[in-house]
Amino acid sequence: MEAAAPVKETNHTRILGIVGSPRRGGNTEILVDEILAGAAEAGADIEKIILNELNILPCQACDACKDGGECVQEDDMSELLEQMERCRIWVLGTPVYWWGPSAQLKVFIDRWYGANQALFKGRTIIVTIPMGSGNEKTAQHIVGMLNDIAGYLGMNIAATVLVPSVHRIGAVRKHARVMAKANQVGKQAVDGAS
């Protein structure tokens, strides 16, 4: 994991973009970037990570985290959890893969099991899901999963941005209304957190 730039202490809201797509510069990253841009315009300090560029190993269901307080996996997850702790708002972006999230996002979320559950309580989540399918219903399992997880952990989903019919890299840029909505969602999340 690359060393993150030192974060200066401010009174600004911090927002973390978490890109779950393995495709750099793809529609998921573009949407996360636009939400972060809106948040920055509203005065937030922004950070972004690409899950595919981190070493995050799958949960082994060994319960070492519950028995001894530490995960047995020696990877980038502990640093990522520290970064998440610094930020009040998280933007979760994933494409739809076989009616579910990308493997990168799923393995990341599975590792939440071993994290201190206090980390999640009261956090604000923004979800963005671009998809090749022309039917928004294709994302229903991801939306349902994230809504259930948020409810269970005491998080608030402030907005969900679904974008159908955007398979080719950069296709989402042709949807001016969607891009404007993503930017506005970022601004509103920061205004709501102030």
C-alpha positions as CSV (number, residue, x, y, z in Angstrom):
1,M,0.0,0.0,0.0
2,E,1.4,3.4,-1.0
3,A,1.9,5.7,1.9
4,A,-1.0,8.2,2.1
5,A,-0.1,11.8,2.1
6,P,-0.2,13.2,5.7
7,V,-3.6,14.5,6.6
8,K,-3.5,18.0,8.1
9,E,-5.9,18.6,10.9
10,T,-8.9,20.7,9.9
11,N,-12.4,21.4,11.0
12,H,-13.6,20.3,7.5
13,T,-15.7,17.3,6.9
14,R,-13.6,14.5,5.5
15,I,-15.0,12.2,2.7
16,L,-13.4,9.0,1.4
17,G,-14.1,7.7,-2.0
18,I,-13.7,3.9,-2.2
19,V,-13.6,2.6,-5.8
20,G,-14.6,-1.1,-6.1
21,S,-14.0,-1.4,-9.8
22,P,-10.8,-2.9,-11.1
23,R,-11.0,-0.7,-14.2
24,R,-9.0,2.5,-13.7
25,G,-10.7,5.5,-15.3
26,G,-13.9,3.6,-15.7
27,N,-17.4,4.7,-15.0
28,T,-17.3,3.7,-11.3
29,E,-14.2,5.8,-10.7
30,I,-15.6,8.7,-12.8
31,L,-18.7,8.8,-10.6
32,V,-16.8,8.6,-7.4
33,D,-14.6,11.4,-8.6
34,E,-17.6,13.6,-9.4
35,I,-19.1,13.0,-6.0
36,L,-15.8,13.9,-4.4
37,A,-15.5,17.0,-6.6
38,G,-18.9,18.2,-5.3
39,A,-17.9,17.5,-1.8
40,A,-14.6,19.5,-2.3
41,E,-16.6,22.4,-3.7
42,A,-18.7,22.3,-0.5
43,G,-15.5,22.6,1.6
44,A,-14.7,18.9,2.4
45,D,-11.3,17.4,2.5
46,I,-11.3,14.4,0.1
47,E,-9.4,11.2,-0.1
48,K,-9.7,8.3,-2.5
49,I,-8.6,4.7,-2.6
50,I,-8.8,2.1,-5.4
51,L,-9.5,-1.3,-3.7
52,N,-7.9,-3.2,-6.6
53,E,-4.6,-1.5,-5.9
54,L,-4.5,-2.6,-2.2
55,N,-3.7,-6.0,-0.8
56,I,-7.0,-7.0,1.0
57,L,-7.2,-10.7,1.6
58,P,-10.5,-12.5,2.2
59,C,-12.0,-13.1,5.7
60,Q,-11.0,-16.6,6.9
61,A,-14.0,-17.0,9.3
62,C,-11.6,-18.0,12.0
63,D,-12.9,-15.5,14.6
64,A,-9.4,-14.6,15.7
65,C,-10.6,-11.0,15.5
66,K,-13.4,-11.8,18.0
67,D,-11.2,-14.0,20.3
68,G,-8.0,-11.9,20.4
69,G,-9.1,-8.6,18.9
70,E,-6.8,-8.8,15.8
71,C,-7.3,-10.1,12.3
72,V,-4.9,-12.9,11.2
73,Q,-4.6,-11.3,7.7
74,E,-1.5,-9.3,7.3
75,D,-2.5,-6.9,4.6
76,D,-3.6,-3.3,3.9
77,M,-6.9,-3.5,5.7
78,S,-5.7,-2.1,9.0
79,E,-4.4,1.0,7.3
80,L,-7.5,1.4,5.3
81,L,-9.7,1.1,8.5
82,E,-7.6,3.9,10.0
83,Q,-8.2,6.0,6.9
84,M,-12.0,5.2,7.1
85,E,-12.0,6.3,10.7
86,R,-10.7,9.8,9.7
87,C,-13.6,10.3,7.4
88,R,-17.2,10.9,8.3
89,I,-18.6,10.2,4.8
90,W,-17.7,7.2,2.6
91,V,-18.5,6.9,-1.1
92,L,-18.8,3.3,-2.1
93,G,-18.6,2.7,-5.8
94,T,-19.0,-0.7,-7.6
95,P,-20.1,-1.9,-11.0
96,V,-22.6,-4.7,-11.2
97,Y,-21.0,-8.1,-11.7
98,W,-23.5,-11.0,-12.0
99,W,-26.2,-9.0,-10.1
100,G,-23.8,-8.3,-7.3
101,P,-20.8,-6.1,-6.3
102,S,-17.3,-6.5,-7.7
103,A,-15.1,-9.0,-5.9
104,Q,-12.9,-6.1,-4.7
105,L,-15.8,-4.4,-2.9
106,K,-17.2,-7.7,-1.5
107,V,-13.9,-8.9,0.0
108,F,-13.5,-5.4,1.5
109,I,-17.0,-5.4,3.1
110,D,-16.5,-9.0,4.4
111,R,-13.5,-7.7,6.3
112,W,-15.7,-5.3,8.2
113,Y,-16.6,-8.3,10.4
114,G,-13.3,-8.0,12.2
115,A,-13.3,-4.3,12.6
116,N,-14.4,-2.4,15.7
117,Q,-18.1,-1.9,15.1
118,A,-18.0,1.5,16.6
119,L,-16.2,2.6,13.5
120,F,-19.4,2.3,11.4
121,K,-22.0,3.9,13.7
122,G,-23.2,7.2,12.5
123,R,-21.2,7.2,9.3
124,T,-22.8,8.6,6.2
125,I,-22.6,6.5,3.0
126,I,-23.1,7.4,-0.6
127,V,-23.5,4.5,-3.0
128,T,-22.9,4.7,-6.8
129,I,-23.5,1.8,-9.1
130,P,-22.9,2.1,-12.9
131,M,-24.0,-0.9,-15.0
132,G,-24.0,-2.1,-18.5
133,S,-27.6,-3.3,-18.2
134,G,-30.4,-0.9,-19.2
135,N,-32.5,-1.9,-16.2
136,E,-31.8,-0.3,-12.8
137,K,-33.4,-3.4,-11.2
138,T,-30.2,-5.2,-12.1
139,A,-28.6,-3.4,-9.1
140,Q,-31.3,-4.4,-6.6
141,H,-29.2,-7.0,-4.8
142,I,-26.3,-4.6,-4.3
143,V,-28.7,-1.9,-3.1
144,G,-30.5,-4.3,-0.8
145,M,-27.2,-5.7,0.6
146,L,-25.8,-2.2,1.3
147,N,-29.1,-1.0,2.9
148,D,-29.2,-4.0,5.2
149,I,-25.5,-3.6,6.2
150,A,-26.0,0.1,6.8
151,G,-29.0,-0.6,9.0
152,Y,-27.3,-3.3,10.9
153,L,-24.2,-1.2,11.6
154,G,-26.0,2.1,12.3
155,M,-24.9,3.9,9.2
156,N,-27.0,6.3,7.1
157,I,-27.1,5.9,3.3
158,A,-27.5,9.6,2.2
159,A,-27.9,8.8,-1.6
160,T,-27.7,6.1,-4.1
161,V,-26.7,7.0,-7.7
162,L,-27.7,4.2,-10.2
163,V,-26.6,4.6,-13.8
164,P,-27.8,2.0,-16.3
165,S,-26.5,1.5,-19.9
166,V,-22.9,2.6,-19.3
167,H,-20.7,-0.3,-20.2
168,R,-17.9,1.3,-22.2
169,I,-15.2,3.2,-20.3
170,G,-16.2,6.8,-19.9
171,A,-19.7,6.3,-21.2
172,V,-21.1,7.9,-18.0
173,R,-19.5,11.3,-19.0
174,K,-22.2,11.5,-21.8
175,H,-24.9,11.6,-19.2
176,A,-24.8,15.2,-18.2
177,R,-27.7,14.9,-15.8
178,V,-26.2,12.0,-14.0
179,M,-22.9,13.8,-13.6
180,A,-24.6,16.9,-12.3
181,K,-26.6,14.7,-9.8
182,A,-23.3,13.0,-8.6
183,N,-21.7,16.4,-8.0
184,Q,-24.8,17.6,-6.2
185,V,-25.0,14.5,-4.0
186,G,-21.4,15.2,-2.9
187,K,-22.3,18.8,-2.0
188,Q,-25.5,17.8,-0.1
189,A,-23.7,15.1,1.9
190,V,-21.2,17.7,3.1
191,D,-23.9,20.3,3.8
192,G,-25.8,17.7,5.8
193,A,-22.8,16.7,7.8
194,S,-21.9,20.3,8.8
